[in-house]
């Protein structure tokens, strides 16, 4: 059998396989399997081109060979094949304009949607944990321990996120042991979605930094956020609100002292799924002191994750804390960065 005949047979076989067909208003035909329609975007999986997205308002007609879960603008739902004729489709025993179709989901998308409706508190968690150890021996003995944990639980209506970063480094030289770094940062946040763009959020952060003479800082607050971009592979949101911060410092040999103040904050959150295996996340917050308007704090966090296997990942995290008025003799900036292999986890 020559190449031409083989190609013709493959093409004939492909045309006989069940497939959904979208005919665009410009005459183009898009063939594949409809995954979902959300907003004005229709997502299909094509055997030749992978996952593609087309605008729904540019679809002239649609024909599906497998049943889809359909939701209309008036809330009516049905599970049916779609065939449009002259701009109308048959859904739930009635003929409606094609523009009245609000949502389409295939079986897998519907299953995921229903799973997110009423999950338990221990369900839908995903994250990674990284531990790093390094050291030297000989004329000088050093040891470094780092740890980082990031976890999130996302549903259709809300999101819980947790984070933790720690570093401890020490050295032994000439019989004298001294700490060279010692810091711990962690917190929890909760967001409640009001709609696809707007959400309310509350948070609680904790911080310890021996070399900034910070015994403990506790910050709690909340505000409102807005998604500037919200796509499957990327999102960008801005947020602002108010909080209360209490910090205790022990700058030996100076006496200990505390700082408490209300603050206003603003910042952004960015997430980018660079590929099926690699993702990037960034968070920025500016905290302005309302008791002393010349004082402020800045939190900046950046993390990357590459999935090597289903359970194993390579992680990188960078965490910076800037304090405009540190204790006497201390620097304004303190950075923690960690890298290494981590364990990925997820709950159903």
Secondary structure, 3 states (H helix, E strand, C coil): CCHHHHHHHHHHHHHHCCCEEEEECCCCEEEEEEEEEECCEEEEEECCCEEEEEEHHHEEEEECCCCEEEEECCCCEEEECCEEECCEEEECCEEEEHHHEEEEECHHHHHHHHHHHCCCCCCCEEEEEEEEEEEECCCEEEEEEEEEEEEEEECCCEEEEEEEEEEEEEEEECCEEEEEEEEEEEEEEEEEECCCCEEEEEEEEEEEEHHHCEEEEEEEEEEEEEEEEECCCEEEEEEEEEEEEEEEECCCCCCCEEEEEEEEEEEEEEEEECCCCEEEEEEEEEEEECCCCCCEEEEEEEEEEEECCCCEEEEEEEEEEEECCCCCCCCCEEEEEEEEEEEEEECC
